[in-house]
């Protein structure tokens, strides 16, 4: 048997990683969580909200196989994702497989490349119990809120409705916003614009002021019918536009919806496949940071593809105080690879991610803004 057992969540990820580590490592998948809160008596509320876990029925065979492999291995490497959920899966594996802490090593990486995997192997740690506790608190709250509120909805509203830790608060916010919309007293105003013939084509312009009534607007338009218009002032000024920060999970979802027409679930499913294939970094992050290695790689790719004047390495900072700055933004694993040979969805989403990440390290766009002021009319 192999000296080292590496346990990951996804079978697709397992295959990729095993190819990087060599014959002394065997990589197996847990297929996600191996245990969850029991269906009955899940939480002892009276005794410090103590959770009661049980191995899922569909995971018993997987657990048995992992126990056998772990017993034969000298070292077990827990290589689940680096977020709260991944940390909890590692902890559940450690508890369920009854792993010896001295022979168990926790590793994380935010991209599935040989360099990242080998670096993780040399920088192992133990399971972070604080992250595990954070995940457990969320899971326990999910169960308590769901089990307590859902029956109330069934009795008071109608059967089959559900409530949850996040869902219930979100519904409350929507209801409060809708009440504000209903209570809002709307008012109308009229904006006027015109198209003017010039020597080289046409120019569109807006009247700087707004009209409060239809009658006032129509009177103004009638006064313009036989008028002549002249330009009083033209100003041309240079301007710059800064590049946008690399993607976080939420901004990727928004842009994929806008540009590709993807739903949130479709975006995350496609991003998961890209990550497991080693093409992008981990797709669940609220950070806009790029590592120094990534910034240098982007710089080299930009200089090679576009020239030195287009390169402007910079580090972005997440404004939210609760953001996980230890993670990187979503970016390509290799900046020199501008497209991937996968299914159409994967190729399109990868192109979106590559363009956003590479542009974030480029120079400001140079623009020229032209302002035409003070149209004057005379009969």
N, C-alpha and C positions, 0 to 999 in steps of 0.2 A: 504493500500500500504506500501511497505518497506520504512524505513527511509533513506536508502542509495542506490543510483544507481551507479553502476560501469560500465563504458563503455570501452570496449576493441575493438581491430580490428577484431579478429578472433573468429568465433563461437566455434571452438574447444577449444580455450583458455578460452572462457567464461564459458564453462561447467566445466573445471578443477578448475578454480578460485572460482566459486560459491560453489563448494564442500568444499573449505577451509574456507570461510568467515561466513557461517551460515545464519540463518533465517532473520537477520536484513539487509542483503544485497541482492540485486537482480543484476545480472550481465548480460549485454546485449552487443551485438556486433554491430559495425558500418559497418562491412564488408568493411573495408578499408576507403578510402577517401569518404566523403559525398558530397564534392563539388570540382570543378576545375575551371580553367580559362574558361571564356565564349568562345563559338565557334566564335563569331563575336565581334569585338571591345574588345578584351581580355585585351589589355594593352594600356593605354594612355601614349604613348611615350613622347608627348609634355609636360605632367604635371608630371614629376618625375617618369615615368614608373609605374604609378599607375595601379595595377591589378584589373580586374573586374571578380569576381567569381560568379558562379551559381551552384545551387544544381543539380547534375546529375539526369536525368530522372528516372533511375533505383533505385535511392536512396530516392526519395520523400516519399515513404511509410515508409521507415526505419526512416527517419528524423521525420515524423509525430508521429510515435510510441515512439521515443526517447524523443520528446518534451513533450508528455503526461506523460511519466514516470518521466522525470526531474521535471516537474511541481508539481508532487505529492511527490517527495522526498525532504527530509530536506537537504541532502548533495549529490552532484554529484562528483564522483571520476573519473577523466580522467586517464585511465590506459593503454594508448597506448604505443608502443615500445619507448625505450629510445634514439633512434637516431633522426636525423633531421626530417626524414619523419614522425616518430611517434609524435614528438613534434608539427609538422604542423597539423597533423590530430586532435590532442587535441585542438589546437587553432581554427581550422575550426569548430569543434564541439561546442566550447564555443561561437563562433560568430553566428553560424547557429541556435543553440538552444536558443540563447539569455540568457545564463546562468549568474546568479548573481555571480560576482567574489568572494564575501564573502562566498558564499555557494558552491564554486567549488574548488576542491583540485586535484592537479596533483601528481600522484605517478608513480614511475618507479621501475622496478626490472629486473635483467638479468637472473633469473631462476624462473620457475613456481613451487615453493615448498611452503608449508604452512608457513615455517619460513620466507622465503623471502617476501611473500605477507603480512604477519602480520607486518614485519619490515617496509615495504613500507608505510603501513597505518599510522604508528606512525611517519613517516618522510616525510610527504607530503610537497608540495611546490606549487608555482604558475607556470603557463606556462612560459617557458623561451623564451621571445620574440626574443632574439638574435639568438637562434637556428631556430626559425620560419623564421626570416628574411633571414638566410642562405639558408633555403630550398626554400623560395620564390624567392630569387635571381637565384638559379639554375633553378627553374621551368620557370621563366620569360625568362631567357636566352635560355632555350630549345625552347620555343615558338618563340621567335624573330629570332634566328638563323635558326631554321627549316623552318619557314614561309618565310624568306627572301632568303635563299640559295636554297631550293628545287626547286622553279620555275626556277631559273637560270640553274640548272642541267637539268630540263625538256627541256628547250629551246636549251641549248648548247650541251648536250650529248644525252640523250634519256628520254622519259617519265617514271614515276613511281620510279625514283631514289630518295633517301632521303638524307638529310644532317642534322647534329645536333651538339650540343655544344661539345660533346665528340667524336662522330663518325667522324666529319670532321678533327679534330686534329689528331686522330688516323690514318686516311687514309694518312694524310700528312707525319706523321712519317714513315709509311710503305713505301711510295713512295721514301722518302729520303734515307731510308735504302736500298731499291732495287737499287737505282742509285749507291750507294756505292759498292754494290755487283757486279753490272755490270762493274763498273770501276776498280775493283780489278784485279791486275795481279797475276795470280796464279803461283805457282812453285811446283815442285814435289820433294819428297825425299823418301828414302826407309829405312824402319825400319826392322831389322832382329832379329829373335828370334829362339830359338832351344829347343828341348826336349832331356834331357839327362837321360840315364839309370843309376840308383844308386842301392845300395844294397837292399833298402826297397821299391823300386818303381821307379818313374820318377820325375824329377825336370825340370821345365820350366825356361828359362833364356833369357834375352834380351841383345843384343850387345849395349853397352853404347853409341856408336856413330852412326850417321846416314849417309847413302850413298846418294850422290847427283844424281847418274845415275844408270840405270839398269845394264849397263856393269860393273860398279864398284862393284855392289852388287853380280852379277853372278860370278865375279872373286873371290870374298871373299868366296862365298859358295863352289866353286870348290876347293879352298885351304883347306877347312875343311873336305873334303870327307874322306881322309885317316888319319886325325889327331886324336891324343889322347888328351883328355881334363882332367885337374885336377883342384881341388879347392885350391885356395891359402889362403883364409881367410873366416871364418864363424863367424858372430857376432849375438848374441841373446840379445835383450834389452827389458825390460818391457816397456809397453806403456799403456796409458789410452785413453778412448774415452768419451767425455762429452755427456750427453743426450741432445736431441734437445728440443727447447722451445715448449710450448703448441701451438695449432693451432690458427691462425688468419683466417679470411675469405679466403684470397688468398691462404695461405698455405694448408688449408683444401681442397680447390678446386683442387690444384695441386696434393696433395697426393691421393685424391679420384679418380682422373683421372688416376694416375700412378698405384695404387694398385687395384682399383675396376673397372676401365674402365668407370667411371661416367662422363657425361658432366657437365659443370658448372651449367646449369639450373636444372639438375637432382639432383646434390649434394645439392643445396640450397633448393629445394623442399622437399627432404628427411630430411634435417637438420631442416627445418621449422616444419615438423611434429614431430620430436623428441623434439624440443623446446616446442611446444604447448602441448605435452603430459607430460611435466615436467621432461624429461630425461636429457637434456643438457641446458647449459646457452645460452644466446642470440647469434645467429650465424652470426651477422653482426658486426664485430669488427676488428680493426687493432692493438689491444693491445695483448702483450704476458704476461701481468700481471696475477697473481692469487692472490685472496684475502687471508688474513691471515687465515680466516676460512677454505678456500679451501685447503691451504697448510697443515694445521693441520689435516684435514680430509684425505688428501692423505697420510700423514705420518702414521696415524693410520691404514689405509688400507694396506700399504706396510709392516708395522711391523707384522700385523696379517697374511698376506698372504705369505710373503717371509722371514721375520726376520729383526731385527734391523739393521744389517750391510748393508742392501740394501737401507736404508732410508737416504736421504740427502736433506732436505727441502731447497729450494732456490727460490729467486725471480728473474725473468727475466725482462729486460728493453727493451722497444721498441726503436730501433735506429732512426726511423723517427721522426723529430721534430714536424710533424703535426699529429702524432698518437693520438687517443683519449684514454689517459691513465686512464680516469675515468672508462672505461669499463674493464671487465675481458676478458681473452682469452676464447676460446671455450673449455669447459670442461664438464664432467659429473656432474649432480646435486648431485649425491651420489657416491663417489669414491668406496664404498663397493659393488656397483652393477656393475659387469663386463660384463653383457649381458642383453638385454631386449627382452621380448617376443612380438615382433611386426612382420611386414612383413619382407621379406628377405633383402630388400634394407636398411630399418631402422636398422635392427640388425647388418648388416655388417658395416654401417657407424658409428653406436654407438661404435662398437668394435674398429674401427680405432681411434675414438676420445678418448675413454677410455685408450687405450694403449699409445697414445701420451701424454696424460695428466699425467698418473700415472708414466710413464718413466721419465718425466721431473723432478720429485721429487725423483728420485732414485740416488744411488751412481754411479760414473763413472765406465764404463766397464773396466775391467783389461785385457790387451792383451799382447802377446809376439810377437815381430817382429824379424824375422830372415833375415839377409842380407848375401848373399853369394857373395863375391867379387872376381874380377880378375881371370876369367877363362883364363888358358893358354893352348895353343895347341902346340904339337910337332909332327913332322912326324914320 
